[in-house]
Amino acid sequence: GNSLVSNTTNSNINFGIFLYTNSSNNTISNNTASLNSNNGIYLALGCSDNTLDNNNSTSNAGNGISVSDNSLNNSVTNNIMNLNGGSGLTLDSSSNNNIVNFNTADSNILAGIYVSGSSDNSVGTNILSGTGAYGILLDSALGNTFASNNASFHPNGYGMFVNNSSGNIFTSNTVSLNSEGIWLQSSSDNTFSTNLINSNFYSYEDIVYSGYGIALFDSNNNSILNNLLSLNGLFDIFLDDASLALGNTFTNNTGTSNVVSLDTDNDGVLDTVDQCPSVFGKVEYNGCPLASKVTVDLKTTDQQKSGVCGYDNKGKPLSDC
């Protein structure tokens, strides 16, 4: 492999540093790649087992660092990736098994870290802040781990946005002071545990217009465990109607502001109206496994003639109105 150390690659009409087609076992360290008209540092088409360390890739029109097209097992650590026109770092198109640790990505237009169509990456202890749309953005991403990241200070954006993604683990992250905290859309089988999620909201003239700590939309079988949620603008935890009926699990979360009504026994009946909230039941029985007697008012002449004033939920006539 080669070593690219302590170079300055600024103001190029394309990329600052570009590794292409199976370039492997290279070290890219202590370089400055800024003001380029595309990505600052770009690995594409099977570039694997490279080390990117202590680089400053800022103010590029594209991404700060882009790892793309089946580039595997790269280590991206201790880099500064600020003020780029795309994202600070992207992992896309089956770029799997990469390690992304101890980086700073501030005020990138799209996201601090964007993972798309890639799996089994480890993303940890990164600081992702500023005015961009997302701290961490996932799209069609599978089996990645995000641990001890700080995705905060996105006043008009999301701390984390997870779209069409499954099997990812988010643990011990801080998600604070964003317009929205963590947002799941059409995503399944993800785990969120021991995260600090607080003070996510957008307000104008003392009116709060947004702010979910964790929000699930059309998402199923996710586990939300042991998180500390507080002071989020609208709800600490919110589920749309589809997600309420899709087997999501909530255990030992702590919220100090509004927490949306949950379905503890996962039977499709909200706890606020479930007559048996800790026992799996049926919707038609108000959340209980068996029907209770239902009193029905006399309304028709036929009922008056027959002496039957209604039926219980098993179809048995009720005569003692």
Secondary structure, DSSP 8 states (H G I E B T S, - for coil): --EEES-B--S-SS-SEEEESS--S-EEES-B--S-SS-SEEEESS--S-EEES-B--S-SS-SEEEESS--S-EEES-B--S-SS-SEEEESS--S-EEES-EEES-SSEEEEEES-BS-EEES-EEESSSSEEEEEES-BS-EEES-EE---TTSEEEEEES-BS-EEES-EEESSSEEEEEES-BS-EEES-EEE---EEETTEEEE-EEEEEES-BS-EEES-EEE--SSEEEEE-HHHHTTT-EEES-EESS------TT-SSS-TTT-SSTTS---GGGTT-SS----------HHHHHHT--EE-TTS-EE---
